[in-house]
Amino acid sequence: MAQITVNWASNIICRNMNCSVILPERATTAVPTLWLLHGMTDNHTSWMRNTSIERYAAERGIAVVMPDGELSNYADMAHGHRFYSAIAGELFDLMGGFFNLSPRREDNWIAGNSMGGGGALKIGLANPDKFSAIGCLSAGDTVFPFPGTKPGDNLEIDALLYRVYDGREIEGTEEDVLGSAKKILAEDLPAPRIFHAIGKDDFLLESAHRTRDFFTALDGNPFAYTYIEDEGAHNWAYWDKHITDFLDFAMQR
């Protein structure tokens, strides 16, 4: 396997961006790809530094693309850059040109941890034509606000929410994650399969339960929604364990 740091020029964000990529050796056909998003306190290197994602990719013959989403919540920020558009659209198209990545929906999956788990649900459900499976680890349809907090409890989080949203209307946009799921069903679009895992000691359990209750209430389980709540907390030991579960889920035909 090759590990590559790609400095790619984003026309949407108007500067160079960083992205870590894992590629299989001597691939003779277009390569299936996992698009893997980091959490709030991390960056594009975090999955490689804290898990065995390279080994997992080698065992399965896949590529992994890990963009730097900074502190954007993978959103088109109210006071900042359009990270959602850059990652979901621009980067997806560019990487396919840089490397021999498969463009087929069934060969592309998106997952992430914490902020990245919410981002994976957001991007995957807003782009069901691109991704056939979504992995949400230790999050729900949103990670904000943190359960049990109110404005003023954490000034840094308050500032982050201001930069990202500032009262922005989200209904009917990509930020309306459960609304995107409803749209898929209403318009008979291809429904990505969803794998959702969270530890019993995770502080985002409330958000995960709200998301779980939404998907499990849908008749016929149209998203093949799979929920795991087991021993564990909000940490890399949990994410390293369950990213392989997601990959096995995603690669089922």
C-alpha positions in Angstrom: 0.0 0.0 0.0 1.0 3.6 -0.6 0.3 6.5 1.8 0.2 9.8 0.0 -0.5 13.4 1.2 -2.3 15.2 -1.6 -2.2 19.0 -1.6 -5.1 19.8 -3.8 -6.2 23.1 -5.1 -9.8 23.9 -4.2 -11.6 26.4 -6.4 -14.5 26.4 -4.0 -12.4 27.2 -0.9 -9.9 29.3 -2.9 -6.8 27.7 -1.5 -4.8 24.5 -1.3 -6.2 21.8 0.9 -4.7 18.6 2.5 -5.9 15.1 2.0 -4.4 11.8 3.1 -4.8 8.8 0.6 -4.1 5.1 0.9 -3.8 3.3 -2.4 -3.3 -0.4 -3.2 -0.3 -1.5 -5.2 -0.6 -2.6 -8.8 -4.3 -2.3 -9.1 -5.3 -3.3 -12.6 -9.0 -2.2 -12.3 -10.7 0.8 -10.9 -10.4 0.7 -7.1 -13.3 0.7 -4.6 -12.9 3.6 -2.2 -13.7 4.5 1.4 -14.1 8.2 2.0 -13.2 8.5 5.7 -13.9 11.7 7.8 -12.2 12.8 11.0 -13.7 14.2 14.2 -13.7 17.7 15.6 -10.3 17.7 17.3 -8.5 15.9 14.5 -7.4 16.3 10.9 -6.7 14.3 7.8 -3.9 12.3 9.4 -5.8 11.1 12.4 -7.2 7.8 11.1 -3.7 6.7 9.9 -2.1 7.7 13.2 -4.6 6.1 15.5 -5.9 3.0 13.8 -4.7 0.2 11.5 -6.7 1.6 8.5 -3.9 1.0 6.1 -3.8 -2.7 7.0 -7.6 -3.0 6.8 -7.5 -1.4 3.3 -4.7 -3.7 2.2 -6.6 -6.8 3.3 -9.6 -5.6 1.2 -7.9 -4.1 -1.8 -9.5 -0.7 -1.5 -8.4 2.9 -1.4 -9.1 5.3 1.4 -9.5 9.0 1.0 -9.2 11.1 4.2 -9.9 14.9 3.6 -9.1 17.6 6.1 -12.5 19.0 7.2 -11.0 21.3 9.8 -13.6 22.6 12.3 -16.3 22.9 9.6 -18.8 20.2 10.7 -18.4 19.4 7.0 -20.8 22.3 6.3 -21.0 25.2 3.9 -20.3 27.5 6.7 -22.2 30.7 7.4 -19.0 32.5 8.2 -16.3 30.5 6.6 -15.6 28.1 3.7 -17.9 25.8 1.8 -16.4 22.5 3.1 -19.5 20.5 2.2 -19.4 21.5 -1.4 -15.7 21.1 -1.6 -15.6 17.6 -0.1 -18.9 16.1 -1.4 -18.5 17.5 -4.9 -15.1 19.0 -5.9 -12.8 16.5 -4.1 -14.9 13.5 -5.1 -14.4 14.4 -8.8 -10.7 15.4 -8.5 -9.6 12.2 -6.7 -11.1 10.1 -9.4 -9.0 11.9 -11.9 -5.8 11.8 -9.8 -6.0 8.1 -9.1 -7.7 5.0 -10.6 -10.7 5.2 -8.3 -13.9 3.5 -9.3 -16.7 6.0 -10.1 -19.4 3.4 -9.5 -21.8 4.0 -6.7 -21.5 0.5 -5.4 -17.8 1.0 -5.0 -17.9 4.2 -3.0 -18.7 4.3 0.8 -18.4 7.2 3.3 -17.8 6.9 7.0 -16.4 8.9 9.9 -16.1 9.2 13.7 -17.8 11.8 15.9 -18.1 15.0 13.8 -17.1 12.9 10.9 -19.8 10.4 11.6 -22.4 13.1 11.4 -20.6 14.4 8.3 -20.8 11.0 6.7 -24.6 10.8 7.3 -24.9 14.4 5.9 -22.9 13.9 2.8 -24.0 10.3 2.1 -27.7 11.0 2.4 -27.5 14.3 0.4 -25.6 12.4 -2.4 -27.3 9.0 -2.7 -26.2 8.7 -6.3 -22.5 8.7 -5.2 -22.4 6.5 -2.1 -23.9 3.0 -1.5 -23.1 2.7 2.2 -22.7 5.1 5.1 -20.9 4.5 8.4 -21.7 6.7 11.4 -19.4 6.0 14.4 -20.1 7.7 17.7 -22.5 10.3 16.5 -26.0 10.8 15.2 -27.6 13.0 12.5 -26.0 15.9 14.4 -23.3 16.3 17.0 -24.4 19.7 18.1 -25.4 21.0 20.6 -23.6 18.7 23.0 -26.2 17.0 25.3 -26.7 18.7 28.6 -25.1 22.0 27.5 -26.5 25.4 26.8 -25.2 28.6 25.2 -22.5 30.0 27.4 -21.3 26.7 28.8 -18.5 26.4 26.3 -17.5 29.6 24.5 -15.4 27.8 21.9 -18.4 25.6 20.9 -20.6 28.7 20.8 -18.1 30.4 18.5 -17.9 27.3 16.3 -21.7 27.1 16.0 -21.8 30.8 15.1 -19.2 30.3 12.3 -20.9 27.2 11.0 -24.6 28.1 11.2 -25.4 31.6 12.7 -29.1 30.8 12.7 -29.0 29.5 9.1 -32.2 27.8 7.9 -31.4 24.1 7.4 -34.8 22.6 6.5 -34.6 21.3 2.9 -30.8 21.7 2.7 -28.0 19.1 3.1 -27.9 20.1 6.8 -31.3 18.6 7.2 -30.0 15.0 7.4 -33.2 13.2 8.3 -34.9 15.4 5.7 -32.5 14.1 3.1 -33.5 10.5 4.1 -37.2 11.4 3.7 -36.4 12.9 0.3 -34.7 9.7 -0.9 -37.8 7.7 0.0 -40.3 10.3 -1.4 -38.5 10.6 -4.7 -37.6 6.8 -4.9 -33.9 7.6 -5.1 -31.3 4.9 -4.4 -31.0 4.5 -0.6 -27.5 4.0 0.9 -27.2 1.3 3.4 -26.4 2.7 6.9 -24.2 1.2 9.6 -24.5 3.0 13.0 -22.4 2.2 16.0 -21.9 3.9 19.3 -20.5 2.9 22.8 -22.7 2.8 25.8 -20.5 5.3 27.6 -20.4 7.8 24.7 -21.6 11.3 25.5 -23.4 11.6 22.2 -25.6 8.6 23.0 -28.7 10.9 23.1 -28.2 12.0 19.5 -27.5 8.5 18.4 -30.8 7.3 20.0 -32.8 10.0 18.2 -31.3 9.0 14.9 -31.8 5.3 15.7 -35.5 5.9 16.5 -36.0 7.7 13.2 -34.5 4.9 11.0 -36.0 2.0 12.9 -39.5 3.5 12.6 -39.3 3.4 8.7 -41.4 0.6 7.2 -39.4 -2.2 5.6 -36.0 -0.8 6.7 -35.3 0.8 3.3 -31.8 1.9 4.3 -30.8 -1.6 5.6 -30.2 0.3 8.8 -27.9 -1.6 11.2 -27.5 -0.2 14.8 -24.9 -1.4 17.3 -24.7 -0.1 20.9 -22.1 -2.0 22.8 -19.4 -1.5 25.4 -17.2 1.5 24.6 -16.6 5.2 24.9 -15.8 8.1 22.6 -12.3 7.1 21.7 -10.0 5.6 19.1 -10.1 2.1 20.5 -13.8 2.0 19.7 -13.4 3.5 16.2 -10.5 1.2 15.3 -12.7 -1.8 16.3 -15.8 -0.8 14.4 -14.4 0.6 11.2 -13.7 -3.0 10.2 -17.3 -3.9 11.0 -18.4 -1.1 8.7 -16.1 -2.2 5.9 -17.5 -5.7 6.1 -21.0 -4.2 6.0 -20.2 -1.9 3.1 -18.6 -4.6 0.9 -21.5 -7.0 1.2 -23.1 -7.4 -2.3 
